[in-house]
């Protein structure tokens, strides 16, 4: 399938916008989920169902954070974050998502 030249110039403008919308939507819902999990953990610690020490949190962070940072840095290189349409889509995805 060949894109007609009359509308071919729209594709590089629309694709970063759509990617920005999706990333904004995903980030917004991920942040909401993280707050919900944190509230649940705080509630469970407060009621005494689980006990967490600072050393436990520190040990788990040292185990998981390098993997998360490595994965995230590879994904950031794929995003067209220098595109104005991506930034507009990201803002709309975060706001309305």
N, C-alpha and C positions, 0 to 999 in steps of 0.2 A: 504494500500500500504506500503510495507516494502522497506526501502532503503538498497541497497546492501552494505555489509561491506567495499567493495573496495572504494566506494565513500562517505561513511558516514562521514569520517573525514573532508570532504570539507565543509559540511553544517555549522559547527560552525565558519568556516573562512569566507565563502561567505556572510552569513546573516548580520554580523555587517558591512561589506563593503557596502552592498546594503542599509542598514539603514543609514549609513554615507553619501552615495551619495544623498539619498532623503532628509536628514536633511540639507545638504549643499545647495542643490538646493532650498529648501524652505526658508532657511535663506537668501540666496542671493537675491531672488526675493522679500522677505519681506522688506529687507533693501532698495532695489530700490523703492518699493512702498511707504515706509515711506518718502524717500527723495522727491518723486514726490508730495505727500500730503503736506509736509512741504513747498515746493516751491509754491504750489498753495495757501496755507494759507498766506504765505508772500506776494504773488502777490495781493491777495484780500485785505489784510490789507494796503498794499502800495497804492492801488488805492482807498481805502476808502469804499469799498463795505461792509466790516465788520470791527468792532472795537473790539479788544481784549486787556484787561488789564492784568497786571501781577497777580492781585488778582483772575481774572477769571481762568487763567491757573493753579494757585496754588490750587484753590478750586476743579477743575476738576481732577487734579493729585491726590489729597488726597482722592478723591472718587473712582478712578479707579485703582490706583497702587496697593493697598493691594490685590485686586482680581487677578490682573495679576501676581503678585509675588506668590500668593498661587497656582495658576494654573501652573505656570512655574516650581515651585519647585517639584511638583508632576510628571511632565513630564520628568524632568531631571533625576529623579531616575530610569526611565524606560530605558534610553539610555545606551548602552554599551560603555561609553566614555573612559574606561580604556583599551579597546581593540585597538591594533595597526591597525588592518584592518578597524575599525570604523574611526579612525583618518585619515587614508589614504583616505578613501571614503569621509569623510567630507571635506578634503582639495581639492580633485578633484571636489566635488560638488560645493564648493565655487568658485573654479577657472574656471571650464568649464561650470557650471550650467547655 
